[in-house]
């Protein structure tokens, strides 16, 4: 009898597309596919995803009955019990989607996870955090997200707020309001949006015009301006490093991770800010935590599909 192989599918459900990956138990990526994100609230929407999975496994000539786990990374807080109560910017019926996946892939275990937490698990399985048992993943994009991994498992929390690093209150005197309704949150200073806002404020304070920006989260142009000697841009980067360094220091005193891993689009400019960030982190951290490494994620946009597949593999008991 030939040896039966087990395969795992990772779904990264975004606002515009559902990215998919097919993996072996060892984390080898066999095939990728994507479909436009439909409203995942009815049979037509579910069929778009299950049909995409059929195309995915077909690319690798794998039988769909050999898929033993399907993980779905979604942009919502996912409590430990999996009962999603809060959704934003997406139409998603989690129980309905799960049932549809189970109906089409009868031998699979289905697991839903927050997208940032899933990305953290992807880095643990096959990325920069491979070999660690505990680390903190920080996504620096339009906002700031994260995932806390302890003893090989992601911390979701009772209401799914585990890893919501971007909403740590860092400045109680801040008058501007965060997107969540709070004030002075890390996201307001360390996200791509926060960097652009700080840059504009620094330009206004200096009485100079900012460089041309393509949008409210175009931090790439701010980093380019810094390369060209723009002092306001460097001031915005310093603000980002100071707040993020202090946040990581606070986290280190609670979690004491083996490493911090930075992902998201802003991490692509780490060569511009990493030395400053490490210096600020060390200045704030408890003495015994100052040598905790701060690294850059390696899986890029594939972290979500890797992590979704990995949480499915874990749920299946492998």
N, C-alpha and C positions, 0 to 999 in steps of 0.2 A: 504494500500500500504506500503510495507517495505521501510524503509529509504534508499535512495541512498547514497552510500559512494563514496568519491573521493579519488583517489590514485595518487601518484606522483613517477616518476622514476628519479633517479639520475645516470648519466653516468660519469665515470671518465676515460677519454681517455688518456692512457699512451702509451709509446713507445712499450711496450711488451703486454699489455693487456688492455681491456676495462672492468673496474669493474662496476658493476651495483647494485643498491639497490632499493627496493620497499618500499614506506613509506606511512603512513597515514598523514592526515592534521596536526596531533599533533606531528609529528616527530618520530613516532614509526617505527622502522625498522622491516619489515615483512619478507623479504627474500633478499638474496644476490646471485649474479651469476657473472661469468666473461667469456669472450671469448678472444682468442688471437687477438691482434690488426691487422686487415688487412689494406691494402691500402684503405683508405676511399675516393675513387675517382670514384667508378663505382658501378654498380648494385650488383656485387658479394660482395663487401666490405660492402655496406649498408645492404644487406640481412643478413650478419653475425651478425650485430648489432641488427637488428629488430628480427631476429630469437632468439638471446639471450634474448631479452626483452620478447618474447613469453614464453620462458622457465622460466624466472624470475617470471612472473605473475602466471604461472602454478604452481610453487612451493607454492604459497600462495592461490591458488584456486580463483584468482581474474580475472574477465572478462577484457579483454584488452580495451574494450570500457569504462570501469570505470576509466581508467587512464586519468586524466585531465591535466597533465603537465609532460613534459620530459625536464630535464635540462642536458646539456652536458658541463662538465668541460674539457677544452682543453689547451694544453701547448703552448699557443700563446697569444700575446696581443689582447684583444678584446675591440675595441672602444665602446663608448656609443651607436653608431648606429648599432653595431653588425657586421659591415663590416670588416672582418679580412683581413689584408693586408700582414702580416708577419707570416711566419711559419718556424719552425726549427725542424729538427729531426723527422718529421712526414709527411705522405702524407695524406692530408685532404682537401676535397672540402666541406666547411661548408654549402653553399646553397644546394648542392646535398644531403648531409646527412640530413639536416633539412627537405627537401621535402620528403625524404624516410620515416622519422619518422612520419611526418604528414599523409602520405599516409597509413601507417600501423596502426597508433593510431589516428583515425579520430577526436576523441573528445578532443585531447590534445593540449595544447599550448607548443611550443618548444622554449627554451631559451638557448643560448650559453654563457658561461662565462669563463674567464681565470681561470686556475686550482688553483692558489694561492688565488685568490679572492673568488672562490667557497669554498675552505677550510676555509677561514675566515667566510663565511656565515654559514658553517656547525657548526663551534664553537659557533657562535651567536645563532643558532637555538637550538642546543642540546648539546653543549659542555661547555668549561670553561668560555666562554663569555656570556652564557645565562643570561638574565636579564639586560644586558648592552644595551645602545643605541649607544654608540660609543666606538670603541677600535681599536687597530692596531695589526694585526696578522703578525708575522715574522716567515718565514720558514727558518730554518738553516739546509741545506742539502748539496748536492754537490755544489750548489750555495746558494744565499740568495734571497728569494722572500718575498712577503708580500701582505697584503690586508688592506686597510683603510676603516673602516666602520663608517659612520656618520649618525646619526639619523636613524639607522636601515637599511641603504642601503650602498652597496659597491661603492666606488668611482673608476670608470673605467678610466675616463679621455677622452679627445678628440681623442687621438690616441691609447688608451689602455695602456698608461704607468703609470696610477694610481697604486700605491702600489709597484712600482719597486724599493724597498728600497735598494736592493743589489747594485744598480748602482748609489747610492749617492756618489759623489766625496769627499772622506775623507782625501786624502793625495795628493795634487797637485805636490809634489816633487817625487812621486813614479816613478821609471824607468820601472818597470815591467808592462806588458800590461794585462788588464782584457780580458776575453773572448769576451766581446762586442766591444773591440777595444779601450776602454778608459783606463785611468790610475788612480791608487789610489782609486779604488772603494771599498765600504764596503765589497763586496763579496770576495775581495782578502785577507781579513784578518779574517772575521768572519764565512765563510763557512767551511765545512769539508775540502774541498780542500785547503782553505786558512790556516787553522790550521796546516795541514800537511806541507805545504810550509814553514810556519813560524818555525815549529819544525825543519825541515831540515836545515834551515838557522841558527837557534840557535845552532844546533849541530856542524855545520861547523865553526861557530865563536868560539866555545869552544874547537874545535879539538877532538870531540868525535863522535863515530859512533851512528847513530839513531837505535832504536829498529826495528825489522823486520816489514815491512808494507805490507799489501796485495794489495795496490793500492794508487793512488794519492789522494783519498778522505777518507782514512782509519783513520779518526780522533779517532775512538774508541781505536785503539792501542796507540795513543798519550795520551788519558785520562788514559789508563791502566798504561802507563809508568809513568805518573805523580803520580798515586797512589803508585807506587814503588819508589818514590823519585827522579825521573828524573828531574833535574833542567831545562834542555832545554825544556821539555814538559810543565813544569809550566810557563816558559817564553812565550811559544806560546799561552797558555791559557790566560795569562795576556794580551797579545797583542789583542787577540780576544775580551776579556771583555772591554778593553779600547776603541777600535774602535766601538764596538756595543753599549756600554754605551753612548758614545758621539753621535752616530747616533740617538739613542732613545731620548736623550735630545733635539737634534735639532728638531726631529719630534714633541716632546711634546710642543715645543714653537709655532708650526704651527697648530697642530691638537688639542692639549690638550685633549687626550682621557681619558676615564674612566679607561682603563687598557691596558697594552701590553700583548699579549699572544704569547708564543714561541712554534713553532711546528717544524716538520722535525726531521730527525734522530739524529742530534746533541743535540736536546733538551732532549734526553733520558739520557744525562750525566749532566743534570742541577744540580744535587746534588754536582757536582765537581766545578761548576763555578757560581752558582746563587748568592751567597753572594758577590763574587768579582764583578759581573756584577752590582748588585744593588748599591754597594759602588761607582763604577765608574759613573753610571748613576746619582746618587745624587750629585756627585762632579761637574758634568757638567750642570745639569738641572737648569732652572730658579727656584728660591726659592719656588714659589707657586706650582711647579710641582713635587717637589722631592718625594712626597708620592704616586705618581701614581704607583699602583701595577704592578709587572712583574710576570706573571703566566705562567704555562706550559699547553699546549693544552691537551685535554683529549680524543679526538676522534681518534687519531693516523691515520692510513692509511685509515680509513673510513670517514675522514673529507670531502674528495672530493665528495663522493656520497651523503652525507648528504647535503652539500652545494649546489650541482647541483640540487637536488630535491627541496631545499628551494627556490632557485631563480626561478625555474619553478612555484612553488606555488605562489610566489609573482607576477610573470608575468601573472598568471591566475586570479589574483585579489582576492586571498583568504587571 
